[in-house]
Amino acid sequence: MPPLNRSIELVERTCGPVRAEQFRIRESALRPLAPGTALLENVYLLIEQDVVRLLTRGWQLHMPMPGGAAIGRVIASRTAALPVGTLVRHVTGWTTHTLVWAGQPGLRVVEATAGLPVTVHLSALGAAGATAWRGVCDVLRLRPGEVLYVACGTDVTGSLVGQFARLRGAGRLLAGVRGAEAARVATQVLGFDEAYDILESAALGRLAGPSAGRVDAAWVDLDDAHVAVVADSLRPHGGRIAHTTQRVRPVGAVMGPRPVTREIVAGGARVVVHTYFSENHGSPRRALEAQVLRHLAAGRITVNETIVDGLDHVVGAFLATLRGELTGAVIARLADG
């Protein structure tokens, strides 16, 4: 008898704080495999803060929540390209099982990496690492000594942005965080020089502290309102922002890899904003991963991971990331590895 699929659905929208009651777990039968497809049992699921954008718009109620990167094991297959037992990195919802097909966009067989846990393929060797590397090196082209602000500096991508910036010789590093514990992690574990609560920064209207008005560049993965707040805190001349975003789009839709560049006026100064998509990096993904892997192997960068067990704990872990209680790569272990 085939296994039942368990998935987490959004059942209620709200304009206020996210609540556990907005979600439910539903069990459903899996569809039969069609030729060329395979069934994955998801082993690891990356829980990303960015999902919060979909709670007020962009995702249907009573449908499995889109989660992001996952690693699944093939447990049934009708394609020679994905034999049973293969570990696959893919994009899924908050669900225990996933049907995929050979050649599906974003689908990659996970290769063993000596000395590193397989979960690193969800962070530094996944989209987070590629997004961070491209933002620092290709979009901002950060120069030695420059002051950089990183929104969500303790989440999986932001923490890598900070580390890559250090490798480029950045000056002071400022982190946007959520709460006191995240601020402690940012300054005492991840090496940021200052930390600011992003939940308060919109009300403050300007970053405070010794770096106020002296920020050269910023990396932002939040909405345009936060971009405007950050722009007001950059240097009067030459300030620039790398704004990464995700889009809800049909599977297989092609998006341009080049950043969209625009200018905005903040505090009388012109700030250049480069918006680029986290799903499509233009450069060959394997080349980016090779760069990141080199630094991982040498110990120049590290990945802070928090593992929670079971689909039943995904919502609780997600809420904890929004409060700043869990930092780094927050990963749900859904099956034995």
Disulfide bonds with the S-S distance in Angstrom:
none
